[in-house]
Amino acid sequence: MSESTGTDYWGVLLRAGVGFLVAVSLAASVRLLSTNGLSPAVVGEIGVTLYVSGLVIYGLFWGSMESQRFRVALYFGVVLWGGERFLSGNESVFTVVLLLGGMGMVIRELYFTE
C-alpha cells in the first residue's frame, strides 16, 4: 500500500477556482467603475462585491466557514446586497426577499442557535 503524500488536490483546486472567481469579480468591478463613473449605485455595488469577495477569501483560506462569525457576516452580506439593490432603485420582490430573509437569518444565527 502506498502512503498519502499529504497533498489535498481538491482543496488546491477549490482555492484556485475561488481565487479565479474573486479576480473576475474584481475585474468586473473595475470595468463597471470605468464605464459608469462614480455614482452611488456603482459605489454600492462595488462595495458589496468587495465585502463578499473578502468574506469568501477569509472563510476559505483561513478555514473559518464553519464559525458563527462567518455565517453572521455572510448573512449580513445578503442584507447589504438587498440594501444596495433597494437604494439603486430596484424595488422588486427579490430585493425584499434579500432584505427580510437576510435579516431573519442574522437574527436566527445570533439569538436562536446554541
C-alpha positions as CSV (number, residue, x, y, z in Angstrom):
1,M,0.0,0.0,0.0
2,S,1.3,3.4,-0.8
3,E,1.0,6.3,1.7
4,S,-0.6,9.6,1.1
5,T,1.7,12.4,0.1
6,G,-0.5,14.8,2.1
7,T,-1.4,17.0,-0.9
8,D,-5.1,17.8,-0.9
9,Y,-5.7,18.2,-4.7
10,W,-9.4,19.1,-4.2
11,G,-8.6,21.8,-1.7
12,V,-6.0,23.3,-4.0
13,L,-8.4,23.1,-7.0
14,L,-11.1,24.7,-4.9
15,R,-8.9,27.5,-3.8
16,A,-7.7,28.2,-7.3
17,G,-11.2,28.3,-8.6
18,V,-12.3,30.7,-5.8
19,G,-9.3,32.8,-6.5
20,F,-10.1,33.0,-10.1
21,L,-13.8,33.9,-9.4
22,V,-12.7,36.7,-7.0
23,A,-10.3,38.0,-9.6
24,V,-13.0,38.1,-12.2
25,S,-15.4,39.9,-9.9
26,L,-12.8,42.5,-9.0
27,A,-12.0,43.0,-12.7
28,A,-15.7,43.4,-13.4
29,S,-15.9,46.0,-10.6
30,V,-13.1,48.0,-12.1
31,R,-14.7,47.7,-15.6
32,L,-18.1,48.9,-14.1
33,L,-16.4,51.9,-12.4
34,S,-14.6,52.9,-15.6
35,T,-17.7,52.7,-17.8
36,N,-20.4,54.1,-15.5
37,G,-18.3,56.5,-13.5
38,L,-18.5,57.2,-9.8
39,S,-22.2,57.1,-9.0
40,P,-23.8,56.0,-5.7
41,A,-25.2,52.8,-7.3
42,V,-21.8,51.8,-8.7
43,V,-20.1,52.5,-5.4
44,G,-22.7,50.4,-3.6
45,E,-22.3,47.5,-6.0
46,I,-18.6,47.6,-5.8
47,G,-18.7,47.8,-2.0
48,V,-20.9,44.8,-1.8
49,T,-18.7,42.9,-4.3
50,L,-15.5,43.7,-2.3
51,Y,-17.3,42.7,1.0
52,V,-18.4,39.3,-0.3
53,S,-15.1,38.7,-2.0
54,G,-13.2,39.5,1.1
55,L,-15.5,37.3,3.2
56,V,-15.1,34.3,0.9
57,I,-11.3,34.7,1.0
58,Y,-11.4,34.9,4.8
59,G,-13.7,31.9,5.1
60,L,-11.9,29.7,2.6
61,F,-8.2,30.5,3.2
62,W,-8.4,30.8,7.0
63,G,-10.7,27.8,7.4
64,S,-13.5,29.6,9.2
65,M,-16.5,28.8,7.1
66,E,-18.0,26.7,10.0
67,S,-17.8,29.5,12.6
68,Q,-20.8,31.6,13.7
69,R,-18.8,34.8,13.0
70,F,-18.6,33.8,9.3
71,R,-22.2,32.9,9.0
72,V,-23.4,36.2,10.5
73,A,-21.1,38.1,8.2
74,L,-22.4,36.1,5.2
75,Y,-26.0,36.8,6.1
76,F,-25.2,40.4,6.7
77,G,-23.8,40.4,3.1
78,V,-27.2,39.2,1.9
79,V,-28.7,42.2,3.7
80,L,-26.1,44.5,2.1
81,W,-26.9,43.1,-1.3
82,G,-30.6,43.7,-0.8
83,G,-30.0,47.2,0.5
84,E,-27.8,48.1,-2.4
85,R,-30.5,46.9,-4.8
86,F,-33.2,48.9,-3.0
87,L,-31.1,52.1,-2.9
88,S,-30.3,51.8,-6.6
89,G,-34.0,51.8,-7.4
90,N,-34.7,48.1,-7.9
91,E,-37.7,47.6,-5.7
92,S,-38.6,44.1,-6.7
93,V,-39.8,41.1,-4.7
94,F,-36.3,39.6,-4.9
95,T,-35.0,42.7,-3.2
96,V,-37.5,42.5,-0.4
97,V,-36.7,38.7,0.0
98,L,-33.0,39.6,0.2
99,L,-33.5,42.2,2.9
100,L,-36.0,40.4,5.0
101,G,-34.5,36.9,4.5
102,G,-31.0,38.2,5.3
103,M,-32.2,40.0,8.5
104,G,-34.1,36.9,9.5
105,M,-31.0,34.7,9.1
106,V,-28.9,37.2,11.1
107,I,-31.4,37.2,13.9
108,R,-31.8,33.4,13.9
109,E,-28.0,32.9,14.0
110,L,-27.4,35.4,16.7
111,Y,-30.3,34.6,19.0
112,F,-31.7,31.1,18.3
113,T,-28.6,29.0,17.9
114,E,-26.7,27.3,20.7
